[in-house]
Amino acid sequence: MIKLDARLKMAAEEVRPGKRIADIGTDHAYLPAFLIENNICPSAIAADIGKGPLENARKITSTSKDLSDRIELRLSDGLKEIKEDEVDDIVIAGMGGILIAEILTAAPWVKDENKRLILQPMSHAEDVRKYLCENGFEIIKEKACTDGRHNYIIIVAEFRNKENDKDEAFYYKGLIQYDESEDAQKYHNARMASLIKKRDALKKAGQNVEDIEKIING
């Protein structure tokens, strides 16, 4: 049986039972294998841009007929080789926020009220939130976890054709409340340290830091 680390377990918990999943940037396909083994999903597409990761995934899926029958391995640059009617929930984890936003922008069919996005940016989460808010999505949940020395978050969103009512401070801070957990506190502390470092670098370069000061102090 597949066991997930804290980062992937957090993503797995947001997959809706009974929904077909696409795991983009699947690497070893641990997440799809876990979801199939635990009867959470009827089928999955494990997609990656590289042939090497897909070979790693094949080693996992070939361990049982159930996995090999229900998980399709697919070479795909983001969502480019995934069809709209093949999946319900889309997981994009383990890559930078800028790349995640680019992947979603290149697949306008994700703007579907029946689909769910489960996103785990390793950096630049503000770019993910900005894309979602500016494209009619509602961010319905965010969670944080700590795995070793690293802090991770998950952003869960669904298309609601909403008007954007968020500001730059929200893009940087999101829904996670400082006092909701120790992991949330660690995430906020790391985020604030990053913002302060960015502000100091801009100030040293003689640039205006008024906007970033508002985010830090907001």
C-alpha positions, 0 to 999 in steps of 0.5 A, spaced: 500 500 500 502 506 498 503 511 504 503 519 502 508 524 505 504 530 509 505 534 503 501 529 498 496 527 503 494 534 504 492 534 496 489 527 497 484 529 502 481 535 497 480 530 492 472 529 491 470 521 492 468 518 486 471 523 481 476 522 476 483 525 477 488 528 473 495 528 477 499 533 473 507 533 474 505 526 477 513 523 478 512 517 481 504 517 481 504 516 488 498 520 489 494 517 483 496 510 486 494 512 493 487 514 491 486 508 487 488 503 492 483 507 497 477 507 492 477 514 493 477 515 485 475 510 480 480 512 475 486 517 474 491 520 469 498 520 471 501 526 467 508 528 466 512 532 461 518 527 462 519 520 460 523 519 466 518 520 471 513 516 467 517 510 467 518 511 475 510 512 475 510 505 471 514 501 476 509 503 481 502 502 477 505 495 475 505 493 482 498 491 481 493 489 475 488 494 479 493 500 478 495 499 471 488 498 469 485 504 472 491 509 472 493 511 465 500 514 464 500 520 459 506 524 456 503 531 457 506 538 457 501 541 463 494 539 461 495 540 453 494 532 452 488 532 457 481 532 454 476 536 458 471 530 458 476 525 461 477 528 468 473 532 474 479 534 479 485 536 477 491 536 482 497 540 480 503 540 485 510 540 486 512 546 482 512 553 482 506 558 482 508 562 476 508 555 472 501 553 475 498 559 473 501 558 466 498 551 465 491 553 467 491 559 462 493 554 457 487 550 458 481 555 458 476 548 459 478 548 466 473 554 467 468 549 469 463 549 475 463 541 475 471 541 476 475 542 482 483 545 482 487 542 487 494 546 487 500 546 491 505 551 489 512 551 491 513 558 490 509 564 488 503 562 491 501 569 489 501 568 482 496 562 483 491 566 487 491 572 482 490 567 476 484 564 480 481 571 482 482 574 475 479 568 472 472 567 475 474 562 480 473 562 488 478 559 492 474 555 497 479 552 502 487 553 503 491 549 508 498 549 510 502 543 513 510 542 515 514 536 512 521 536 515 524 543 515 519 545 509 512 549 509 507 547 504 500 549 502 494 547 498 489 551 494 483 548 492 478 552 487 472 551 483 470 556 477 464 560 479 464 566 474 465 570 480 468 578 479 474 579 482 474 583 489 481 581 492 487 585 492 494 584 492 495 583 500 490 577 499 494 574 493 500 574 498 496 572 504 491 568 502 485 564 506 490 561 511 489 564 518 495 565 523 492 562 529 489 556 526 494 551 527 502 551 528 503 549 521 499 556 519 503 560 523 510 557 520 507 558 513 505 565 515 512 567 518 516 564 512 511 568 508 512 575 512 520 573 512 520 573 504 516 579 503 521 583 508 527 580 504 523 583 498 522 589 501 529 591 503 532 589 496 527 594 493 529 599 498 536 598 497 535 598 489 532 605 490 525 603 488 518 605 491 516 600 497 510 603 498 505 597 495 509 592 499 509 595 505 502 595 505 502 588 504 506 587 510 502 591 514 496 590 512 
